[in-house]
Amino acid sequence: MAGERNGHKLAQLKDRRIKASGDLIARSLAGGWRAEHLFALRQALAAWRHYQQLITECDTATAQALAGFESRVDVSANPPPPSTLRHKTPHANEPRFEARTELYRITGVELTQVPGLQVSTALVLFGELGPDFVQRFPTAKCFASWLGLCPDNRITGGRVLSVKTRDVKSRAAEALRLAAQALWQSKTYLGDCFRRWKARLGTPKAITAMAHKLARILWHLLKYREAYDPKVWAAAAEKMRWRKIKRLEHNATALGYKLIAAA
């Protein structure tokens, strides 16, 4: 929009995710620069800059609101644990302030240590539930039921008519479902569980089941102010590994083969 029309110079501005070469992009930019297209591009650029300003103002207001909550931990004396998120720089939709540190200061627990929970997801959960929501739910089962993430058993005359979950409109439940979907490629125990449930139950039921599990984990962490420890799944992970080995041995025997462990 500044008047630059050199295709090679414009190709240097490409996004890092674009796999096309600079020469290919430069050749594709060759041609006439029609006035109506430039006008539409100028309008789009102005709208993008306006929305970026609104997002910055929203981040500032969110940071000010979080600053008003009582601290449960002194972050200067007890800083949050190192981030386990794969990306080191904030995503485009993440706030531009230290939201992870602020949430840790208010809740006393580093929520993003839980696989699947991103900073934006933790902010949605905090905004919907508040810092002391666990006081309103005596057990994790009550919390999962309130979110509509557990089976709603409808029984009459001793016969089960339906076990579908209730239709609950909850942004917190939707955030947990998004966190569950993020475990699809996770190398953790929860990721293994999600992939196994997805193969056995189908994607929708697996997402709901994993969101239920994440809700119970979240309630436990905030109730007892404990940090997430992936080692608690060690016994379950070993049991799952043993089952995989037995399944492979059974399939190999059925096909007339014998498995030999690698040295």
C-alpha positions as CSV (number, residue, x, y, z in Angstrom):
1,M,0.0,0.0,0.0
2,A,3.0,2.3,0.2
3,G,3.5,2.0,-3.5
4,E,6.0,-0.8,-3.7
5,R,5.3,-3.0,-6.8
6,N,8.6,-5.0,-7.0
7,G,7.5,-8.6,-6.7
8,H,10.8,-9.8,-5.3
9,K,10.7,-7.2,-2.5
10,L,7.1,-8.1,-1.7
11,A,8.0,-11.8,-1.7
12,Q,10.3,-11.1,1.2
13,L,7.3,-10.2,3.4
14,K,5.8,-13.7,3.0
15,D,4.7,-15.6,6.1
16,R,7.1,-18.3,7.4
17,R,4.5,-21.0,6.9
18,I,4.3,-20.4,3.1
19,K,6.3,-23.1,1.3
20,A,6.4,-21.5,-2.1
21,S,9.7,-20.0,-3.2
22,G,10.3,-16.3,-3.4
23,D,10.7,-16.5,-7.2
24,L,7.3,-18.2,-7.5
25,I,5.6,-15.6,-5.4
26,A,7.3,-12.8,-7.3
27,R,6.1,-14.2,-10.6
28,S,2.5,-14.5,-9.3
29,L,2.6,-10.8,-8.3
30,A,3.4,-9.7,-11.8
31,G,0.6,-8.0,-13.6
32,G,-1.7,-5.0,-13.5
33,W,-2.5,-3.3,-10.2
34,R,-6.2,-2.5,-10.6
35,A,-7.5,0.5,-8.7
36,E,-10.6,-1.3,-7.3
37,H,-8.4,-4.1,-6.0
38,L,-6.0,-1.7,-4.3
39,F,-9.0,0.1,-2.8
40,A,-10.4,-3.1,-1.3
41,L,-7.0,-3.9,0.0
42,R,-6.7,-0.5,1.6
43,Q,-10.0,-1.0,3.3
44,A,-9.0,-4.4,4.6
45,L,-5.8,-3.1,6.0
46,A,-7.5,-0.2,7.7
47,A,-10.0,-2.7,9.3
48,W,-7.2,-5.0,10.4
49,R,-5.4,-2.1,12.1
50,H,-8.6,-1.0,13.8
51,Y,-9.3,-4.5,15.2
52,Q,-5.7,-4.7,16.4
53,Q,-6.2,-1.5,18.3
54,L,-9.5,-2.9,19.8
55,I,-7.7,-6.2,20.8
56,T,-4.9,-4.2,22.5
57,E,-7.5,-2.2,24.4
58,C,-9.3,-5.4,25.4
59,D,-6.0,-6.9,26.6
60,T,-5.3,-3.8,28.7
61,A,-8.7,-4.0,30.3
62,T,-8.3,-7.7,31.0
63,A,-4.9,-7.1,32.6
64,Q,-6.4,-4.3,34.8
65,A,-9.3,-6.6,35.9
66,L,-7.0,-9.4,36.8
67,A,-4.7,-7.1,38.8
68,G,-7.7,-6.4,41.1
69,F,-7.9,-10.0,42.4
70,E,-6.3,-11.2,45.6
71,S,-2.9,-13.0,45.3
72,R,-2.7,-16.5,46.5
73,V,1.0,-16.9,45.8
74,D,3.9,-14.4,45.7
75,V,5.2,-14.7,42.2
76,S,8.4,-12.9,43.1
77,A,9.3,-15.4,45.8
78,N,7.6,-18.4,44.1
79,P,7.7,-17.9,40.3
80,P,5.5,-20.1,38.1
81,P,7.1,-23.3,36.8
82,P,8.6,-23.3,33.3
83,S,6.0,-23.4,30.6
84,T,5.3,-26.8,29.0
85,L,3.6,-25.2,26.0
86,R,5.2,-26.2,22.7
87,H,5.2,-22.6,21.4
88,K,7.5,-20.1,23.1
89,T,5.9,-17.0,21.6
90,P,2.3,-16.1,22.1
91,H,-0.1,-17.2,19.4
92,A,-2.0,-14.6,17.4
93,N,-5.1,-15.0,19.5
94,E,-3.4,-15.0,22.9
95,P,-3.2,-11.9,25.1
96,R,-0.1,-9.7,24.9
97,F,0.5,-9.5,28.6
98,E,1.7,-12.1,31.1
99,A,-1.7,-13.8,31.5
100,R,-0.1,-17.1,32.5
101,T,1.7,-15.4,35.4
102,E,-1.4,-13.5,36.5
103,L,-3.5,-16.6,36.5
104,Y,-0.8,-18.4,38.6
105,R,-0.8,-15.5,41.0
106,I,-4.6,-15.5,41.5
107,T,-5.3,-19.3,41.6
108,G,-2.0,-20.5,43.1
109,V,-1.8,-23.2,40.4
110,E,-0.2,-23.2,37.0
111,L,-3.1,-24.4,34.9
112,T,-1.3,-24.6,31.6
113,Q,0.8,-27.5,33.0
114,V,-2.2,-29.6,32.3
115,P,-2.0,-31.1,28.8
116,G,-4.4,-29.4,26.4
117,L,-4.9,-26.2,28.4
118,Q,-3.6,-23.2,26.7
119,V,-3.4,-19.6,28.1
120,S,-6.5,-18.5,26.3
121,T,-8.4,-21.6,27.5
122,A,-7.4,-21.0,31.1
123,L,-8.5,-17.3,30.8
124,V,-12.0,-18.4,29.5
125,L,-12.3,-20.9,32.4
126,F,-11.3,-18.3,34.9
127,G,-13.7,-15.7,33.5
128,E,-16.6,-18.1,33.5
129,L,-15.9,-19.8,36.9
130,G,-14.0,-17.3,39.0
131,P,-11.2,-17.9,41.5
132,D,-13.3,-19.7,44.1
133,F,-15.7,-21.8,42.1
134,V,-14.6,-25.0,43.8
135,Q,-16.2,-23.8,47.0
136,R,-19.6,-24.1,45.3
137,F,-19.0,-27.7,44.2
138,P,-18.3,-30.2,47.1
139,T,-17.0,-32.9,44.7
140,A,-15.5,-33.2,41.2
141,K,-18.6,-35.1,40.2
142,C,-20.9,-32.2,41.1
143,F,-18.7,-29.9,39.0
144,A,-18.7,-32.2,36.0
145,S,-22.5,-32.6,36.3
146,W,-23.0,-28.8,36.4
147,L,-20.9,-28.5,33.2
148,G,-23.1,-31.1,31.5
149,L,-20.1,-33.4,30.8
150,C,-21.3,-36.5,32.6
151,P,-24.1,-39.0,31.5
152,D,-27.6,-38.0,32.4
153,N,-29.1,-41.4,33.3
154,R,-32.8,-41.4,32.7
155,I,-34.3,-44.5,34.3
156,T,-37.9,-45.5,34.6
157,G,-39.1,-48.8,36.1
158,G,-35.5,-50.0,36.4
159,R,-34.9,-49.6,32.7
160,V,-32.4,-47.1,31.3
161,L,-34.0,-45.0,28.6
162,S,-31.1,-42.7,27.9
163,V,-27.5,-41.9,29.1
164,K,-26.9,-38.9,26.9
165,T,-25.3,-35.8,28.4
166,R,-27.6,-32.9,29.2
167,D,-27.8,-30.0,26.7
168,V,-26.0,-27.4,28.8
169,K,-24.9,-24.1,27.3
170,S,-21.6,-23.4,29.1
171,R,-18.6,-21.6,27.7
172,A,-16.5,-23.4,30.3
173,A,-17.6,-26.7,29.0
174,E,-16.9,-25.6,25.4
175,A,-13.4,-24.5,26.5
176,L,-12.7,-27.9,28.1
177,R,-13.9,-29.6,24.9
178,L,-11.4,-27.5,22.9
179,A,-8.7,-28.5,25.3
180,A,-9.7,-32.1,24.8
181,Q,-9.4,-31.8,21.0
182,A,-5.9,-30.3,21.5
183,L,-4.7,-33.6,22.9
184,W,-5.0,-35.4,19.5
185,Q,-1.2,-35.2,19.0
186,S,-0.1,-35.0,22.6
187,K,2.6,-37.5,23.6
188,T,1.3,-37.6,27.2
189,Y,-0.9,-40.2,28.9
190,L,-4.0,-38.1,28.4
191,G,-3.2,-37.9,24.7
192,D,-2.9,-41.7,24.6
193,C,-6.3,-41.9,26.4
194,F,-8.0,-39.5,24.0
195,R,-6.7,-41.4,20.9
196,R,-7.8,-44.7,22.4
197,W,-11.3,-43.4,23.3
198,K,-11.6,-41.8,19.8
199,A,-11.0,-45.1,18.1
200,R,-13.4,-46.9,20.4
201,L,-16.2,-44.4,21.0
202,G,-15.9,-42.0,18.1
203,T,-14.8,-38.4,18.1
204,P,-17.8,-36.6,19.8
205,K,-18.0,-39.0,22.7
206,A,-14.2,-39.1,23.1
207,I,-14.1,-35.3,23.3
208,T,-16.8,-35.2,25.9
209,A,-15.2,-38.0,28.0
210,M,-11.8,-36.2,27.9
211,A,-13.4,-32.8,28.7
212,H,-15.0,-34.6,31.7
213,K,-11.6,-35.9,32.8
214,L,-10.0,-32.5,32.4
215,A,-12.8,-30.9,34.5
216,R,-12.1,-33.4,37.3
217,I,-8.4,-32.7,37.1
218,L,-9.0,-28.9,37.2
219,W,-11.3,-29.2,40.2
220,H,-8.7,-31.3,42.1
221,L,-5.9,-28.9,41.4
222,L,-7.8,-25.8,42.5
223,K,-9.4,-27.5,45.5
224,Y,-6.2,-28.7,47.0
225,R,-3.8,-26.1,45.5
226,E,-1.6,-28.8,44.1
227,A,0.6,-28.5,41.0
228,Y,-0.1,-30.9,38.2
229,D,2.1,-33.9,38.4
230,P,2.3,-36.1,35.3
231,K,3.9,-38.8,37.3
232,V,0.5,-39.7,38.9
233,W,-0.3,-41.4,35.5
234,A,2.8,-43.6,35.6
235,A,1.1,-46.7,36.9
236,A,-1.8,-46.3,34.4
237,A,0.6,-45.6,31.5
238,E,2.5,-48.8,32.4
239,K,-0.7,-50.7,32.5
240,M,-1.7,-49.3,29.1
241,R,1.7,-50.3,27.7
242,W,1.4,-53.8,29.0
243,R,-2.0,-54.2,27.4
244,K,-0.6,-53.0,24.0
245,I,2.2,-55.6,24.2
246,K,-0.3,-58.3,25.0
247,R,-2.5,-57.3,22.2
248,L,0.4,-57.3,19.7
249,E,1.5,-60.7,21.0
250,H,-2.0,-62.1,20.5
251,N,-2.3,-60.7,17.0
252,A,1.2,-62.0,16.1
253,T,0.3,-65.5,17.4
254,A,-2.9,-65.5,15.5
255,L,-0.9,-64.8,12.3
256,G,1.7,-67.4,13.1
257,Y,4.5,-65.1,14.2
258,K,6.3,-64.5,17.4
259,L,7.4,-61.2,18.8
260,I,10.9,-60.7,20.0
261,A,11.8,-57.7,22.1
262,A,14.5,-55.4,20.7
263,A,17.8,-55.5,22.6
